[in-house]
Every structure is written in structure tokens, then in C-alpha cells.
Amino acid sequence: MKKVNVLILLSAIISIASFGQQKDTVVFATGSIFNSNTKEPVSAKISYESLPYGNLVGMINGSSFSFPMYNNEKYEITVEAPGFSPAKYMLDPASANAERKVVQDVALGLPVSAAATAETTHTVGKVMRLDALIFQQRSAIITPESYPELNTVAQMLHSNPKMVIQLEGHTDTRGDAKLNLKLSQQRVDAVRNYLLSKGVSKGRVKTKAFGGTSPISKENTEEAHKLNRRVEARILEN
């Protein structure tokens, strides 16, 4: 009986020590959010996802953030605040400092709207990437965070009554090519339907799906895959 008790005690001590070691080796991502012009703190929504699968891990509201980076995984953070262009960063636990922290301060800049850009250039063929457009993972469901940018595109079309655009959908190069093509078509269709709901005429918004056939980068990295997943608006007529 004494031997059993000793074994149980030793097992508990080893478990506690193991837990303490795991806790000690956890890396934390930290940072502050501020206005790039005034350097004043900016209250923002910070969402973070583990890579490579893009599962949403958590969300923080405020002018700073801190969260644990478990399992030695890389994370992507997206920082969004009203009146500012969104910012995205990839954080790597391998870059942690001596205090086991990955520090990434975020300077948010004021956005240059798609409408303002189009109104000043009026260039047929100009392509505008909709950087603030976010879909739910592996779907064509537009998230509410995307509405301000889509409203800007709708306003651009209302302000330029002769303008016709083509929404071009792209995925990354991984996975089944047919499924990627289908998803990219569903996503541009969803954006088109949103613009039509804002009073834009059907004939002024065309769509074209590329799937993964037109990547910006051919590197096999998560940063490249993220860059390749996009919807762009091309001015066809104006």
C-alpha cells in the first residue's frame, strides 16, 4: 500500500512539474494599436487565428492585446477600427524575445477609399483590391466587418453613373481546382448581390471567377496563400 501511495505521489509531482514547464514555455503575442499620424492610442477589434488552417482562436477589443501562442504555431492577427484601413500581420513564436513575447505594435493609417481613388483617376482597366472584404472560412458568406468597404464600392458606382465594374474572385492554389473555381464564383456573386441590394443596376456589375489560376505569388507559404485569396474590382467602363 505504501508503494502505491509513493507511486501516486511521484506521478502527481511529475504532472505538476510538467504543467509548470509547459506554462513557462508558452509564448505570448503582445502589442499596442495607435494612429500612425498622431501616435494616439486607437481602440480596435483584434482577431487572431492560428495558422495554417485559419481557425478563429479569439478576439480582443481595445488599444492593446495579449494572447498566448500555443503549440508553437504561427498566428495571423487582423486589426480593424472605424475610419482606418485594416491591418494584418503574421506572428511567429520563433521571433519571441527573452521574455517569451512576440511584440507587434500596429500603426493604423487613414484609408484611401476605392470611391475616392476611382473618382480622381477614372481609368478604365484600373483594378482595386478589396482588402477589407472578409468571408467566413471556406464559404461565400460575407462578414459584417466587410460592409463599410462594400458600401464604399456602391457609393463609387452611384457617384460615377457610367461606370461598369467586373468583380474578379481568386482563391489560393491549394486544394481541388474545380472547388476553388466554384468558391471564387460564389464569392463574387455574393459581393454582386450585396451591391445590387444597395441600388446598383445589374448591368453595371459583372463577375469573373479565376479560382487559383491567377496567383499573385507562387510561393508555398501561408503569407503567399493569404495574398492570393482576394476579390478585386476592375473598371470596365467609365
Secondary structure, 3 states (H helix, E strand, C coil): CHHHHHHHHHHHHHHHHHHHHHHHHCEEEEEEEEECCCCCECCEEEEEEECCCCEEEEEEEECEEEEEEHHHCCEEEEEECCCCCCEEEEECHHHCCCCCEEECCEEECCCCCHHHHHHHHCCCCCEEECCCCCECCCCCCECHHHHHHHHHHHHHHHHCCCCEEEEEEECCCCCCHHHHHHHHHHHHHHHHHHHHHCCCCHHHEEEEEEECCCCCCCCCCHHHHHHHCEEEEEEEEC
